[in-house]
Amino acid sequence: MDFKIDPRILISPQTQPAIDHKQRDLQSLRESSREFETLFVMEMFKAMRKSVPTGGLFEENMSTEIYREMLDMETARAATSGSGLGIAEAMYNQMAPLIENKK
């Protein structure tokens, strides 16, 4: 098999837009701080759930535990969407100057 590459589909480095590394790093920092806040809230929900005594109408098994963890994760995502609790914003504000001042 002889595959030929059409030179018109190749993009040269000069035609690609310049990527601002600081902006990309700041965006990555914002996403990471939001993910951290979500995981923190999920762990908080998990600790709160352990403090509640078990028992009730239905017996508990592995699938119940899995669905509860999935519910906690989605609840944590919903709680931290938008402005959230402020943990992610505080982390971003504290670490953003380190990226902005980087050479």
KEMAR-912448 format. One record per residue: residue number from 1; z, y, x of N, C-alpha, C in turn. Coordinates in pm, 1 decimal. Atoms other than C-alpha are relative to their C-alpha. Layout:
<recs>
rec num NUM; n.up Z; n.north Y; n.east X; ca.up Z; ca.north Y; ca.east X; c.up Z; c.north Y; c.east X
...
</recs>
This chain:
<recs>
rec num 1; n.up 0.0; n.north -117.9; n.east 83.5; ca.up 0.0; ca.north 0.0; ca.east 0.0; c.up 0.0; c.north 123.9; c.east 87.7
rec num 2; n.up 12.2; n.north -122.4; n.east -76.2; ca.up -96.5; ca.north 335.5; ca.east 130.9; c.up 39.2; c.north 116.6; c.east -90.3
rec num 3; n.up -47.9; n.north -111.8; n.east 79.1; ca.up 108.7; ca.north 619.8; ca.east -12.9; c.up -29.5; c.north 128.9; c.east 73.9
rec num 4; n.up 29.9; n.north -129.3; n.east -59.8; ca.up -13.8; ca.north 967.4; ca.east 55.6; c.up 80.1; c.north 107.4; c.east -74.2
rec num 5; n.up -78.5; n.north -107.8; n.east 57.9; ca.up 197.4; ca.north 1274.2; ca.east -0.8; c.up -88.2; c.north 122.6; c.east -14.7
rec num 6; n.up 76.8; n.north -121.1; n.east 27.0; ca.up 31.8; ca.north 1571.1; ca.east -159.5; c.up 73.5; c.north 118.4; c.east 63.0
rec num 7; n.up -69.5; n.north -110.6; n.east -66.7; ca.up 111.7; ca.north 1873.8; ca.east 61.8; c.up 38.6; c.north 113.1; c.east -94.7
rec num 8; n.up -34.9; n.north -106.5; n.east 94.8; ca.up 124.3; ca.north 2098.9; ca.east -244.5; c.up 137.7; c.north -20.0; c.east -61.7
rec num 9; n.up -130.7; n.north 22.8; n.east 62.0; ca.up 443.2; ca.north 1931.3; ca.east -367.9; c.up 113.6; c.north 19.1; c.east 98.3
rec num 10; n.up -103.5; n.north -24.6; n.east -98.9; ca.up 629.9; ca.north 1983.0; ca.east -43.9; c.up 42.0; c.north 145.7; c.east -3.1
rec num 11; n.up -52.3; n.north -136.0; n.east 1.0; ca.up 851.2; ca.north 2286.4; ca.east -36.8; c.up 45.8; c.north 32.2; c.east 140.9
rec num 12; n.up -38.0; n.north -37.6; n.east -135.3; ca.up 883.1; ca.north 2461.1; ca.east 293.4; c.up 134.7; c.north 71.0; c.east -2.6
rec num 13; n.up -131.3; n.north -66.0; n.east -2.7; ca.up 1221.3; ca.north 2596.7; ca.east 406.4; c.up -7.1; c.north 149.3; c.east -26.9
rec num 14; n.up 11.3; n.north -143.6; n.east 22.1; ca.up 1088.3; ca.north 2953.0; ca.east 385.7; c.up -7.5; c.north 34.1; c.east -148.1
rec num 15; n.up 15.1; n.north -31.1; n.east 142.6; ca.up 1015.6; ca.north 2927.3; ca.east 12.3; c.up 125.4; c.north -30.2; c.east -81.2
rec num 16; n.up -122.9; n.north 28.9; n.east 72.9; ca.up 1358.2; ca.north 2792.3; ca.east -84.7; c.up 90.1; c.north 122.8; c.east 3.0
rec num 17; n.up -88.1; n.north -115.9; n.east 0.6; ca.up 1604.3; ca.north 3059.8; ca.east -193.4; c.up 118.5; c.north -21.9; c.east 93.6
rec num 18; n.up -114.1; n.north 8.7; n.east -90.6; ca.up 1879.6; ca.north 3135.4; ca.east 53.4; c.up 126.5; c.north -25.4; c.east -81.6
rec num 19; n.up -123.1; n.north 36.1; n.east 70.2; ca.up 2204.3; ca.north 2974.1; ca.east -57.0; c.up 115.1; c.north 71.4; c.east 67.9
rec num 20; n.up -117.0; n.north -67.8; n.east -53.9; ca.up 2509.5; ca.north 3187.9; ca.east -12.8; c.up 113.2; c.north -101.8; c.east 8.2
rec num 21; n.up -100.4; n.north 105.3; n.east -20.4; ca.up 2757.9; ca.north 2945.6; ca.east 138.3; c.up 137.2; c.north 41.8; c.east -52.6
rec num 22; n.up -130.5; n.north -44.5; n.east 49.3; ca.up 3058.6; ca.north 3159.1; ca.east 50.3; c.up 8.3; c.north -12.3; c.east -151.4
rec num 23; n.up -0.2; n.north 12.3; n.east 145.7; ca.up 2959.0; ca.north 3170.8; ca.east -317.1; c.up 11.1; c.north -145.3; c.east -42.8
rec num 24; n.up -7.7; n.north 142.3; n.east 31.5; ca.up 2906.4; ca.north 2795.2; ca.east -320.0; c.up 140.8; c.north -53.7; c.east 25.4
rec num 25; n.up -135.9; n.north 43.9; n.east -30.2; ca.up 3245.1; ca.north 2741.8; ca.east -153.0; c.up 100.6; c.north 53.2; c.east -101.1
rec num 26; n.up -90.0; n.north -56.0; n.east 101.4; ca.up 3415.8; ca.north 2974.9; ca.east -399.2; c.up -14.0; c.north -73.6; c.east -133.2
rec num 27; n.up 21.0; n.north 76.9; n.east 123.1; ca.up 3257.9; ca.north 2789.3; ca.east -691.8; c.up 63.8; c.north -137.5; c.east 11.5
rec num 28; n.up -61.3; n.north 130.8; n.east -22.4; ca.up 3369.0; ca.north 2458.8; ca.east -542.5; c.up 151.9; c.north 9.2; c.east -5.7
rec num 29; n.up -144.8; n.north -21.1; n.east 6.0; ca.up 3721.1; ca.north 2596.8; ca.east -499.2; c.up 46.3; c.north 16.9; c.east -143.9
rec num 30; n.up -37.3; n.north -19.9; n.east 140.5; ca.up 3728.0; ca.north 2708.5; ca.east -863.5; c.up -0.3; c.north -132.6; c.east -75.8
rec num 31; n.up 7.2; n.north 130.3; n.east 67.5; ca.up 3617.5; ca.north 2363.0; ca.east -984.1; c.up 112.3; c.north -92.5; c.east 46.1
rec num 32; n.up -106.0; n.north 86.3; n.east -53.1; ca.up 3865.2; ca.north 2184.9; ca.east -756.9; c.up 136.5; c.north 41.2; c.east -52.7
rec num 33; n.up -129.4; n.north -45.0; n.east 51.5; ca.up 4155.5; ca.north 2400.8; ca.east -869.2; c.up 14.0; c.north -32.5; c.east -148.3
rec num 34; n.up -4.9; n.north 37.1; n.east 141.4; ca.up 4063.9; ca.north 2338.3; ca.east -1234.6; c.up 26.1; c.north -150.3; c.east -16.0
rec num 35; n.up -23.5; n.north 145.2; n.east 4.6; ca.up 4048.4; ca.north 1960.6; ca.east -1170.9; c.up 144.3; c.north -33.3; c.east 37.0
rec num 36; n.up -139.3; n.north 23.1; n.east -37.7; ca.up 4386.7; ca.north 1977.1; ca.east -997.3; c.up 93.0; c.north 31.7; c.east -116.6
rec num 37; n.up -83.4; n.north -35.9; n.east 115.3; ca.up 4536.8; ca.north 2155.8; ca.east -1296.6; c.up -8.1; c.north -106.4; c.east -108.4
rec num 38; n.up 16.3; n.north 104.9; n.east 100.7; ca.up 4393.8; ca.north 1890.1; ca.east -1528.8; c.up 78.6; c.north -124.6; c.east 38.7
rec num 39; n.up -75.0; n.north 117.2; n.east -44.7; ca.up 4538.7; ca.north 1606.8; ca.east -1318.9; c.up 150.2; c.north 24.0; c.east -6.7
rec num 40; n.up -141.8; n.north -33.1; n.east 7.5; ca.up 4874.0; ca.north 1785.5; ca.east -1299.6; c.up 51.1; c.north -10.3; c.east -143.4
rec num 41; n.up -40.8; n.north 5.1; n.east 141.2; ca.up 4890.0; ca.north 1823.5; ca.east -1677.8; c.up -1.1; c.north -143.8; c.east -50.0
rec num 42; n.up 4.7; n.north 140.6; n.east 40.4; ca.up 4786.2; ca.north 1460.3; ca.east -1723.6; c.up 123.5; c.north -75.4; c.east 50.0
rec num 43; n.up -120.6; n.north 64.6; n.east -53.5; ca.up 5069.2; ca.north 1344.6; ca.east -1496.3; c.up 124.7; c.north 47.6; c.east -74.6
rec num 44; n.up -111.7; n.north -51.8; n.east 78.0; ca.up 5305.1; ca.north 1569.4; ca.east -1690.5; c.up 7.7; c.north -70.7; c.east -135.4
rec num 45; n.up 2.3; n.north 73.4; n.east 126.4; ca.up 5194.6; ca.north 1405.3; ca.east -2016.8; c.up 47.8; c.north -142.9; c.east 19.3
rec num 46; n.up -38.8; n.north 137.9; n.east -27.4; ca.up 5240.5; ca.north 1062.2; ca.east -1860.1; c.up 152.2; c.north -10.1; c.east 17.9
rec num 47; n.up -145.7; n.north -1.1; n.east -19.1; ca.up 5597.1; ca.north 1149.3; ca.east -1751.7; c.up 71.6; c.north 26.9; c.east -131.7
rec num 48; n.up -62.0; n.north -27.2; n.east 129.9; ca.up 5673.7; ca.north 1289.7; ca.east -2096.7; c.up -5.6; c.north -123.3; c.east -89.1
rec num 49; n.up 13.9; n.north 119.5; n.east 82.9; ca.up 5544.0; ca.north 972.8; ca.east -2261.3; c.up 99.8; c.north -108.8; c.east 41.5
rec num 50; n.up -97.4; n.north 99.3; n.east -46.8; ca.up 5772.4; ca.north 757.6; ca.east -2042.0; c.up 140.6; c.north 30.6; c.east -49.9
rec num 51; n.up -134.4; n.north -36.4; n.east 44.5; ca.up 6075.4; ca.north 951.6; ca.east -2166.2; c.up 24.5; c.north -35.2; c.east -146.8
rec num 52; n.up -13.0; n.north 35.3; n.east 141.4; ca.up 6005.2; ca.north 851.9; ca.east -2528.2; c.up 23.0; c.north -150.4; c.east -11.1
rec num 53; n.up -22.9; n.north 144.1; n.east 12.8; ca.up 6152.3; ca.north 514.0; ca.east -2628.4; c.up -117.3; c.north -71.3; c.east -67.7
rec num 54; n.up 109.9; n.north 77.0; n.east 58.1; ca.up 5896.7; ca.north 245.0; ca.east -2707.7; c.up 49.8; c.north -78.1; c.east -120.8
rec num 55; n.up -33.8; n.north 75.9; n.east 119.5; ca.up 5887.4; ca.north 42.2; ca.east -3023.3; c.up -73.2; c.north 59.8; c.east -117.8
rec num 56; n.up 66.3; n.north -53.2; n.east 116.6; ca.up 5748.3; ca.north 82.5; ca.east -3363.0; c.up -62.4; c.north -111.0; c.east -81.3
rec num 57; n.up 63.3; n.north 90.3; n.east 93.5; ca.up 5528.0; ca.north -82.8; ca.east -3617.9; c.up -93.7; c.north -99.1; c.east 67.5
rec num 58; n.up 100.5; n.north 84.1; n.east -64.2; ca.up 5261.5; ca.north -220.4; ca.east -3384.4; c.up 47.7; c.north -45.6; c.east 136.5
rec num 59; n.up -34.9; n.north 46.9; n.east -133.8; ca.up 5303.0; ca.north -433.7; ca.east -3076.5; c.up -91.0; c.north 66.5; c.east 102.2
rec num 60; n.up 75.3; n.north -68.1; n.east -103.7; ca.up 5188.2; ca.north -281.5; ca.east -2751.0; c.up -57.0; c.north -101.2; c.east 97.5
rec num 61; n.up 62.9; n.north 87.3; n.east -98.5; ca.up 4944.6; ca.north -446.0; ca.east -2512.5; c.up -76.3; c.north 87.5; c.east 99.0
rec num 62; n.up 71.7; n.north -72.4; n.east -104.8; ca.up 4716.8; ca.north -349.3; ca.east -2224.7; c.up -100.3; c.north 99.7; c.east -58.4
rec num 63; n.up 98.6; n.north -90.9; n.east 58.8; ca.up 4450.7; ca.north -195.6; ca.east -2448.4; c.up 67.0; c.north 124.7; c.east -56.7
rec num 64; n.up -73.0; n.north -116.1; n.east 50.8; ca.up 4708.8; ca.north 31.7; ca.east -2611.0; c.up 31.2; c.north 96.0; c.east 113.6
rec num 65; n.up -31.4; n.north -82.8; n.east -116.4; ca.up 4811.9; ca.north 155.5; ca.east -2268.9; c.up -125.4; c.north 71.8; c.east 52.6
rec num 66; n.up 125.4; n.north -59.8; n.east -48.2; ca.up 4449.7; ca.north 217.2; ca.east -2164.7; c.up -43.0; c.north 113.4; c.east -92.1
rec num 67; n.up 40.4; n.north -104.3; n.east 94.1; ca.up 4371.8; ca.north 411.3; ca.east -2481.7; c.up 95.0; c.north 118.6; c.east 4.0
rec num 68; n.up -95.5; n.north -110.0; n.east -11.4; ca.up 4690.1; ca.north 615.2; ca.east -2443.0; c.up -30.2; c.north 86.0; c.east 122.3
rec num 69; n.up 35.8; n.north -74.6; n.east -120.7; ca.up 4590.5; ca.north 709.5; ca.east -2087.8; c.up -128.0; c.north 81.4; c.east -21.6
rec num 70; n.up 123.1; n.north -73.7; n.east 29.6; ca.up 4243.3; ca.north 805.8; ca.east -2210.2; c.up 29.2; c.north 119.7; c.east -90.3
rec num 71; n.up -38.4; n.north -109.6; n.east 89.0; ca.up 4399.3; ca.north 1017.4; ca.east -2485.9; c.up 70.8; c.north 109.4; c.east 78.7
rec num 72; n.up -69.7; n.north -98.7; n.east -82.4; ca.up 4629.2; ca.north 1185.6; ca.east -2233.6; c.up -98.2; c.north 78.3; c.east 86.6
rec num 73; n.up 98.0; n.north -67.1; n.east -84.2; ca.up 4333.1; ca.north 1263.6; ca.east -2007.6; c.up -81.3; c.north 101.8; c.east -80.1
rec num 74; n.up 77.5; n.north -92.8; n.east 82.9; ca.up 4128.8; ca.north 1419.3; ca.east -2288.1; c.up 86.4; c.north 115.2; c.east -50.3
rec num 75; n.up -91.0; n.north -106.1; n.east 42.7; ca.up 4432.1; ca.north 1613.4; ca.east -2412.3; c.up 25.0; c.north 97.2; c.east 114.1
rec num 76; n.up -18.6; n.north -85.9; n.east -117.5; ca.up 4489.0; ca.north 1743.1; ca.east -2058.4; c.up -123.7; c.north 85.3; c.east 25.4
rec num 77; n.up 123.2; n.north -78.2; n.east -16.9; ca.up 4123.4; ca.north 1848.6; ca.east -2033.1; c.up -8.1; c.north 111.7; c.east -103.0
rec num 78; n.up 3.6; n.north -101.7; n.east 105.1; ca.up 4149.5; ca.north 2031.0; ca.east -2364.7; c.up 103.7; c.north 109.1; c.east 25.5
rec num 79; n.up -106.3; n.north -97.2; n.east -25.5; ca.up 4475.8; ca.north 2198.1; ca.east -2261.8; c.up -33.8; c.north 93.0; c.east 115.7
rec num 80; n.up 31.9; n.north -81.9; n.east -117.3; ca.up 4331.2; ca.north 2324.6; ca.east -1934.0; c.up -136.6; c.north 67.2; c.east -9.4
rec num 81; n.up 128.6; n.north -69.1; n.east 15.0; ca.up 3993.3; ca.north 2437.2; ca.east -2066.1; c.up 27.1; c.north 145.9; c.east -35.2
rec num 82; n.up -19.8; n.north -142.4; n.east 24.3; ca.up 3945.3; ca.north 2809.7; ca.east -2098.7; c.up 92.7; c.north 57.6; c.east 104.6
rec num 83; n.up -92.6; n.north -59.8; n.east -96.8; ca.up 4231.1; ca.north 2999.4; ca.east -1940.3; c.up 103.8; c.north -101.2; c.east 48.7
rec num 84; n.up -92.5; n.north 104.4; n.east -43.3; ca.up 4447.8; ca.north 2685.4; ca.east -1921.8; c.up 142.7; c.north 48.5; c.east 8.1
rec num 85; n.up -139.5; n.north -37.2; n.east -18.1; ca.up 4804.9; ca.north 2711.7; ca.east -1803.7; c.up 18.6; c.north 106.7; c.east 106.5
rec num 86; n.up -7.7; n.north -102.1; n.east -103.9; ca.up 4726.8; ca.north 2947.5; ca.east -1516.6; c.up 19.2; c.north -55.5; c.east 139.4
rec num 87; n.up -20.1; n.north 61.4; n.east -131.7; ca.up 4787.3; ca.north 2700.4; ca.east -1233.5; c.up -128.8; c.north 7.7; c.east 81.4
rec num 88; n.up 127.7; n.north -1.8; n.east -70.5; ca.up 4418.7; ca.north 2678.7; ca.east -1143.9; c.up -34.6; c.north 141.6; c.east 45.4
rec num 89; n.up 31.1; n.north -139.3; n.east -36.0; ca.up 4377.0; ca.north 3056.4; ca.east -1145.6; c.up 89.2; c.north 47.6; c.east 114.2
rec num 90; n.up -90.3; n.north -38.1; n.east -109.0; ca.up 4683.5; ca.north 3103.3; ca.east -925.0; c.up -42.0; c.north -64.8; c.east 131.6
rec num 91; n.up 47.0; n.north 67.2; n.east -121.4; ca.up 4554.7; ca.north 2844.2; ca.east -677.7; c.up -126.1; c.north 66.0; c.east 52.3
rec num 92; n.up 125.3; n.north -63.7; n.east -40.5; ca.up 4211.3; ca.north 3006.6; ca.east -674.0; c.up 27.1; c.north 135.8; c.east 64.3
rec num 93; n.up -30.8; n.north -132.8; n.east -53.3; ca.up 4354.2; ca.north 3355.6; ca.east -619.8; c.up 68.2; c.north -7.7; c.east 136.2
rec num 94; n.up -69.8; n.north 14.2; n.east -127.3; ca.up 4570.5; ca.north 3229.1; ca.east -334.8; c.up -93.9; c.north -47.5; c.east 111.2
rec num 95; n.up 85.9; n.north 57.7; n.east -103.3; ca.up 4292.5; ca.north 3039.2; ca.east -152.4; c.up -133.3; c.north 71.1; c.east 17.7
rec num 96; n.up 129.7; n.north -68.2; n.east -8.4; ca.up 3986.3; ca.north 3256.6; ca.east -223.3; c.up -10.4; c.north 93.1; c.east 120.5
rec num 97; n.up 12.8; n.north -85.0; n.east -118.9; ca.up 4066.5; ca.north 3511.6; ca.east 51.2; c.up -25.7; c.north -78.5; c.east 129.1
rec num 98; n.up 26.2; n.north 80.2; n.east -119.1; ca.up 4061.4; ca.north 3229.6; ca.east 306.2; c.up -149.0; c.north -28.4; c.east 15.5
rec num 99; n.up 144.9; n.north 26.9; n.east -3.7; ca.up 3699.3; ca.north 3152.4; ca.east 213.7; c.up -75.4; c.north 130.8; c.east 22.6
rec num 100; n.up 69.9; n.north -127.5; n.east -11.9; ca.up 3596.1; ca.north 3517.8; ca.east 182.9; c.up 8.1; c.north 56.8; c.east 141.6
rec num 101; n.up -18.4; n.north -52.2; n.east -135.4; ca.up 3734.3; ca.north 3603.1; ca.east 527.7; c.up -53.7; c.north -92.2; c.east 107.1
rec num 102; n.up 55.1; n.north 95.3; n.east -95.5; ca.up 3574.6; ca.north 3299.3; ca.east 689.1; c.up -129.5; c.north 54.2; c.east 57.8
rec num 103; n.up 122.0; n.north -50.3; n.east -64.2; ca.up 3303.4; ca.north 3384.8; ca.east 939.5; c.up -114.3; c.north -95.4; c.east -13.1
</recs>
